[in-house]
Amino acid sequence: LQDQLFEKDVPDLVAAMGYSIRTAVLKGRSNYLCLQRWLSLLRGDAFREEEATLLTKTLLWISQTSTGDRSELRLMPEEESAWLRVCSQAESCSPRTCPYHREGTCFVVRARRAAEASHIVIVNHALLISDVVASSRIIPDYDQLVVDEAHHLEEEATAQLSSSVGLRTFTQPLDALVGFAARQQIGSLHLALALLRGANVAERRLAQLMEQVDMANRGAIEAVRHVGDLFEAVRELLGARAARGELVPTCRLTPSARRESAWLVVEQTWAAARSALHTILRGIRPLIEDVEDAATAGHQEAAELLAELLRAVHELEEAMEATQAIVEKPSGDSVCWASELNGVVTLHLAPLDVAPHIRRWLLDPKTTVVFTSATLSTEGSFEYVRDRLGVDDAEELALGSPFDYRRAALLFVPTDLPEPTQPGYARPAAEAIADVAEAMGGRTLALFTSYAQLRTTRDMIRDRMERAEIVLMSQGIDGSRTRLLQRFKDTERALLLGTASFWEGVDVVGGALSALLIARLPFAVPTDPVFAARSEQFEDPFHQYTVPQAILRLKQGFGRLIRSKTDRGIVVILDRRIVTKTYGPAFLNSLPPCTLRVAPVATAGPAASDWVTMPITLDASTSPSTTPTVPGS
């Protein structure tokens, strides 16, 4: 979206209005190459395969790039972890630790200077929020703010204010500092000692520093043991309290959970681990100060080492702060929980309400703030989004669509399918998807709310699609999202099964996408800890929170079909609750005004074929109806 705004939308608007302005794109630090960290890796003695591949790519690229932006590199998935070793980080990106920052050749510094010299700066939600949360000040000062796709702002603010800690959250920075014998790795502390020895530091001072490093080594082993005990105690708590049969065992850390005997062990082991970690951090402070003095004096290797030391210390301090907030000092405005996935136990914390933060960060300090999106209203009202974002005193403007949905889109709801939560739903729903795909000769996208149902549907219709010579593509199985979308656009007869990210951001204009099937209404999982905790804030959680949230999600999915004034197609919602439940009208009245047909599921295929081939008899000047219409049965 940033690239689209920068390369197309803003230039078109500027040209139409006759303005002469400068525009810049600004991304988070991790998107930019750090020259100091890249050179440090390049000077290494041995590389993992993915590091060697990344270095080869960057050696060819670095003399050509003016931005240092990773998006220019087209990294393979296995190279992502290697990129984390060379990307910019806040701890190492400062004049005191980096000569490239001081001389202005740092890619982050150059990007920020370009932004400072621009009238319009385009950032993503993650950077917008993280910049104020972390006070990193990558974004230049601004008074006017336009937030596109603003329905995502609550989710992004929640993510930026959330924390997750596991055993590796502690062992990785400790390993970076001291190195563990089993891995035969030299930690940054020992490298720092060697550097200071070569810098002619006094022997007495070196002896003191060596003693502190030895204490840090012993403390790290002790801390890891205590942290390991902590997460084993959390595992025991999960075994006692998590619901049986959960795909990801989860337990909210409510007052009753904290009265369990296993929780007392969690508190005791954390107290022991915290004490050991504090001892380590206090002990290595003099060593870090001496390395900083060497870096300030112009010692390049000291500057690189200082950055790694500060990064590891920062990671440890963040992990300790998050664990302390979860275990010992939970606040009333947050929700804490534990989970286990693939044997890995994790503690989590998230804010209960982000509206006060959004008001403090974005609304109160700015002259003008515009929240915009195609999906901000439910049943024509902005009340739900106002409440979630803390927007109490804004003006409202709801603009109609440029598309004539009554002529362009048929909304088909089967009457005889079991509800998605009832037995016997999966098979007829899968067959309905296959029926429509065959009737349309492919050109079909099916959206699911879970990977489990997607995989079940795929298994049920795979042979049938092969016989019909329709290429079946499935998210999470047949390639990345980007690759799947391109394949879908390029394939004449294709059925694409998607979930999660495919509910939005899919822009297939023209006949390549003529049928959209939605497996079920996208209600949130009621056991999700954040959702459950936030639901408890409402007098009527289902109608005040669950339904509006699902409506916005459904509107996003519905919007995948009609992408231009000439598009025409059918949306099939395989969930009869939209016409049988009392909350159904809230969903229907929130969708664009289209033609609605409620009929047996067996007629979905013929209805789809008839709709896209039916001549348009309405006059082009005919206005769309304001409510869905029901022609016949």
HELIX and SHEET records of a PDB file:
HELIX    1   1 GLN A    2  GLN A    4  1                                   3    
HELIX    2   2 LEU A    5  ASP A    9  3                                   5    
HELIX    3   3 VAL A   10  MET A   17  1                                   8    
HELIX    4   4 ARG A   29  ASN A   31  5                                   3    
HELIX    5   5 LEU A   35  LEU A   42  1                                   8    
HELIX    6   6 GLU A   49  TRP A   61  1                                  13    
HELIX    7   7 ARG A   70  GLU A   72  5                                   3    
HELIX    8   8 PRO A   77  GLU A   79  5                                   3    
HELIX    9   9 GLU A   80  TRP A   83  1                                   4    
HELIX   10  10 PRO A   99  GLU A  103  1                                   5    
HELIX   11  11 PHE A  107  GLU A  116  1                                  10    
HELIX   12  12 HIS A  125  VAL A  133  1                                   9    
HELIX   13  13 ALA A  150  HIS A  152  5                                   3    
HELIX   14  14 LEU A  153  GLN A  160  1                                   8    
HELIX   15  15 LEU A  167  VAL A  178  1                                  12    
HELIX   16  16 ALA A  181  ARG A  183  5                                   3    
HELIX   17  17 SER A  188  GLY A  198  1                                  11    
HELIX   18  18 GLU A  203  ARG A  241  1                                  39    
HELIX   19  19 ALA A  257  ARG A  259  5                                   3    
HELIX   20  20 SER A  261  THR A  296  1                                  36    
HELIX   21  21 GLN A  300  VAL A  327  1                                  28    
HELIX   22  22 ALA A  355  ILE A  358  1                                   4    
HELIX   23  23 ARG A  359  LEU A  363  3                                   5    
HELIX   24  24 GLU A  383  LEU A  389  1                                   7    
HELIX   25  25 TYR A  405  ALA A  408  1                                   4    
HELIX   26  26 ALA A  426  MET A  440  1                                  15    
HELIX   27  27 TYR A  451  ARG A  467  1                                  17    
HELIX   28  28 ARG A  481  ASP A  490  1                                  10    
HELIX   29  29 ALA A  500  TRP A  503  5                                   4    
HELIX   30  30 PRO A  529  SER A  535  1                                   7    
HELIX   31  31 PRO A  541  PRO A  541  1                                   1    
HELIX   32  32 PHE A  542  THR A  546  3                                   5    
HELIX   33  33 VAL A  547  PHE A  558  1                                  12    
HELIX   34  34 ARG A  577  THR A  580  1                                   4    
HELIX   35  35 GLY A  584  LEU A  588  1                                   5    
HELIX   36  36 VAL A  601  THR A  603  5                                   3    
HELIX   37  37 ALA A  604  THR A  613  1                                  10    
SHEET    1   A 2 THR A  23  VAL A  25  0                                        
SHEET    2   A 2 ILE A 120  ILE A 122  1                                        
SHEET    1   B 2 GLN A 144  VAL A 147  0                                        
SHEET    2   B 2 THR A 368  PHE A 371  1                                        
SHEET    1   C 4 SER A 163  GLY A 166  0                                        
SHEET    2   C 4 VAL A 344  PRO A 351 -1                                        
SHEET    3   C 4 SER A 334  LEU A 341 -1                                        
SHEET    4   C 4 THR A 250  ARG A 252 -1                                        
SHEET    1   D 7 VAL A 471  SER A 474  0                                        
SHEET    2   D 7 ALA A 494  THR A 499  1                                        
SHEET    3   D 7 THR A 444  PHE A 448  1                                        
SHEET    4   D 7 ALA A 515  ILE A 518  1                                        
SHEET    5   D 7 GLY A 569  ILE A 573  1                                        
SHEET    6   D 7 ALA A 409  PRO A 414  1                                        
SHEET    7   D 7 THR A 595  ALA A 599  1                                        
END                                                                             
